[in-house]
Amino acid sequence: MKTIINLILLSTLLLPLHVLAGDVPPLEGIVEPNDLVEYSSQVPGILENVLVERGTWVKRGQIIARLKSGVQKAAVELAQARVDFGKRKLLRNEQLIKRQLISIHDRDAIETEVTFAELQLTEAKEQLALRTIRSTIDGVVVDRFGSPGEYVGEDPFLAIASIDPLSVEVVVPVRYYGAIRVGAKAVVEIESPIVGSYKASVVIVDQIIDAASSTFRVRLELPNPKKKVPAGVKCQVVF
């Protein structure tokens, strides 16, 4: 394996030094989502509602689903009641504390009870928050596997794709290694039925060459603010 890698590196060093981006012919590529997130649940439970459908546009932080959370809501209310009781108890004994009619031990015990109750309230709220699932990206719902009443856990029940910007993946022959660099500009020509030419920039040039095909991969970033270009279409990339 080491010998193969050395031969590949040697072959790239022997390439003509005059090969430039302009010498690279148009290459076939495919337009893909910039990101694709499959959503499951950090805690197992029953879906109470799913607030989006396939094709729904969502924003980062938007609630996309909720799990049944009656027990967790009750835990929050109980913890809040303990905090409120502890604060009232502390307030009632405030004058006694100022007059030093309560021992340091008793004072510490009251204050510690309030602190513990506040920590329990924070924990209960965090447990409740886990029952609400939010989108981590701006994008469009591409798959929905779950419905209200279904059990969810580690398996995904929803998928959201980010398509602004888009990623354009291109496989480049090894003889052009070094001619394409990060930051280089290119024109992406979308094939039928979505015809059009768009400007894109190189964001990734793989540093590992596939020995079997003598190619390496390049990724371009294609701005898509108006969502005119869908993911999954083929294209020609002109450097």
C-alpha positions in Angstrom: 0.0 0.0 0.0 2.9 2.4 0.9 4.5 1.7 -2.5 1.3 2.5 -4.3 0.9 5.8 -2.5 4.6 6.7 -3.2 4.0 6.0 -6.9 0.9 8.2 -6.9 2.8 11.1 -5.3 5.7 10.7 -7.7 3.4 10.7 -10.7 1.9 14.0 -9.5 5.3 15.5 -9.1 6.2 14.6 -12.7 3.1 16.4 -14.1 3.7 19.4 -16.4 4.2 22.5 -14.3 2.3 24.6 -16.8 -1.1 22.9 -16.2 -3.4 25.7 -15.0 -7.1 25.8 -14.0 -7.8 27.1 -17.5 -6.4 23.9 -19.0 -8.9 21.8 -17.1 -11.7 20.8 -19.5 -15.4 20.9 -18.4 -16.1 18.2 -15.9 -19.2 16.4 -14.8 -20.5 17.1 -11.3 -23.5 16.6 -9.2 -25.3 19.2 -7.0 -25.9 18.1 -3.5 -27.2 19.6 -0.3 -24.7 21.5 1.8 -25.8 19.6 4.8 -28.3 16.8 5.5 -29.4 16.2 9.1 -31.4 13.2 10.2 -33.3 13.9 13.5 -33.9 11.4 16.2 -34.5 12.0 19.9 -32.0 12.2 22.7 -34.5 10.5 25.0 -36.9 7.7 24.0 -40.6 8.6 24.0 -43.8 8.9 22.1 -44.3 11.7 19.5 -47.0 14.1 20.6 -46.9 16.1 17.3 -44.7 16.7 14.3 -45.0 20.3 13.2 -43.5 20.0 9.7 -44.3 18.0 6.6 -42.0 17.0 3.6 -41.3 20.2 1.7 -41.7 22.5 4.7 -39.0 25.2 4.9 -37.6 25.6 8.5 -35.3 28.0 10.3 -32.5 27.1 12.7 -34.0 26.8 16.2 -37.5 26.2 14.9 -39.5 23.5 16.8 -40.1 20.6 14.5 -41.5 18.0 16.9 -42.5 17.4 20.5 -42.6 14.2 22.6 -45.3 13.5 25.2 -44.0 15.3 28.3 -46.7 15.1 31.0 -44.4 13.6 33.6 -41.6 16.0 32.9 -44.0 19.0 33.1 -45.2 17.8 36.5 -41.6 17.4 37.7 -40.9 21.1 36.7 -44.0 22.2 38.7 -43.0 20.2 41.7 -39.4 21.6 41.6 -40.7 25.1 41.2 -43.0 24.6 44.2 -40.0 23.5 46.3 -38.0 26.6 45.2 -40.9 28.9 46.1 -41.4 27.3 49.5 -37.7 27.5 50.2 -37.6 31.2 49.4 -40.7 31.9 51.5 -39.1 30.0 54.4 -35.9 32.0 54.0 -37.8 35.2 53.9 -39.7 34.4 57.1 -36.5 33.7 58.9 -34.6 36.7 57.5 -35.2 38.9 60.6 -34.2 36.0 62.9 -31.0 35.6 60.8 -30.2 39.3 61.1 -30.7 39.2 64.9 -28.6 36.1 65.0 -31.4 34.2 66.7 -30.8 31.3 64.3 -27.6 29.4 64.5 -25.2 29.4 61.6 -26.0 25.7 61.0 -29.7 26.4 60.7 -29.1 29.3 58.4 -26.8 27.3 56.2 -29.4 24.5 56.1 -32.2 26.8 54.9 -30.0 28.4 52.2 -28.8 25.0 51.1 -32.3 23.7 50.8 -33.1 26.6 48.4 -29.9 26.0 46.4 -30.8 22.3 46.1 -34.3 23.1 45.0 -33.1 25.5 42.4 -30.7 22.9 41.0 -33.5 20.3 40.9 -35.7 22.9 39.0 -32.9 23.4 36.5 -32.5 19.7 36.0 -36.3 19.2 35.6 -36.4 22.0 33.0 -33.5 20.5 31.1 -35.3 17.1 31.0 -38.4 18.8 29.7 -36.5 20.6 27.1 -35.2 17.3 25.7 -38.8 16.5 24.8 -38.8 19.4 22.3 -36.8 18.8 19.1 -35.6 21.9 17.1 -34.0 22.2 13.7 -30.2 22.8 13.9 -30.1 24.3 10.3 -32.0 26.4 7.8 -33.4 24.0 5.2 -36.2 22.0 3.8 -37.7 18.8 5.1 -36.9 16.0 2.7 -38.2 13.0 4.6 -40.6 12.4 7.5 -40.7 8.9 8.9 -42.6 9.5 12.2 -46.2 10.4 13.1 -47.9 11.4 16.4 -48.3 8.4 18.6 -45.3 6.6 17.3 -42.3 5.6 19.5 -39.0 7.4 18.7 -35.5 6.9 20.0 -32.2 6.6 18.2 -33.6 5.9 14.8 -34.3 9.0 12.6 -37.8 10.1 12.1 -37.2 13.3 10.1 -34.5 14.6 7.7 -33.8 18.2 6.8 -31.5 19.3 4.0 -29.7 22.7 3.7 -29.6 23.9 0.1 -28.2 27.4 0.5 -25.5 27.2 -0.3 -25.3 24.0 -2.3 -22.3 21.7 -2.7 -21.1 20.6 -6.1 -19.0 17.5 -6.1 -16.6 16.9 -9.0 -14.3 14.0 -9.7 -11.1 15.2 -11.4 -8.5 13.2 -13.3 -5.2 13.1 -11.5 -3.3 14.8 -14.3 -5.0 18.0 -13.2 -3.9 17.7 -9.6 -2.4 21.1 -8.5 -4.3 23.0 -11.2 -7.4 23.5 -9.0 -6.9 25.2 -5.7 -9.2 26.3 -2.8 -10.7 29.6 -3.6 -10.7 29.2 -7.3 -13.8 30.3 -9.2 -15.8 28.2 -11.6 -19.0 28.3 -13.5 -21.6 25.6 -12.8 -23.8 24.8 -15.8 -27.0 23.0 -14.7 -28.3 20.4 -17.1 -31.9 20.0 -18.3 -34.6 20.5 -17.0 -33.1 23.1 -14.7 -31.0 25.0 -17.2 -28.7 27.9 -16.1 -25.2 29.0 -15.3 -24.1 29.9 -11.8 -20.9 31.0 -10.2 -19.3 28.8 -7.5 -16.1 28.7 -5.5 -13.8 25.7 -4.7 -13.9 25.0 -0.9 -12.3 21.6 -0.7 -9.6 19.9 -2.8 -8.9 16.3 -1.6 -5.3 15.6 -0.7 -5.7 11.8 -1.3 -5.9 10.4 -4.8 -8.0 7.3 -5.5 -5.5 4.8 -6.9 -8.1 2.6 -8.6 -9.5 5.4 -10.8 -6.6 7.9 -10.7 -8.9 10.7 -9.7 -9.4 13.1 -6.8 -12.4 14.9 -5.6 -13.2 18.7 -5.5 -16.1 20.4 -3.8 -17.4 23.8 -4.8 -19.8 26.0 -2.9 -22.7 27.3 -5.0 -24.8 30.2 -3.4 -28.5 29.5 -3.8 -30.3 32.3 -1.9 -33.5 32.2 -4.0 -33.6 28.4 -3.8 -33.8 28.2 -7.6 -31.4 25.3 -7.9 -32.5 21.9 -6.4 -30.1 19.4 -5.1 -29.6 16.1 -6.9 -29.2 17.5 -10.4 -26.2 16.8 -12.7 -24.0 19.7 -14.0 -20.9 20.7 -15.9 -18.2 22.6 -14.1 -16.0 25.0 -16.0 -12.9 26.2 -14.2 
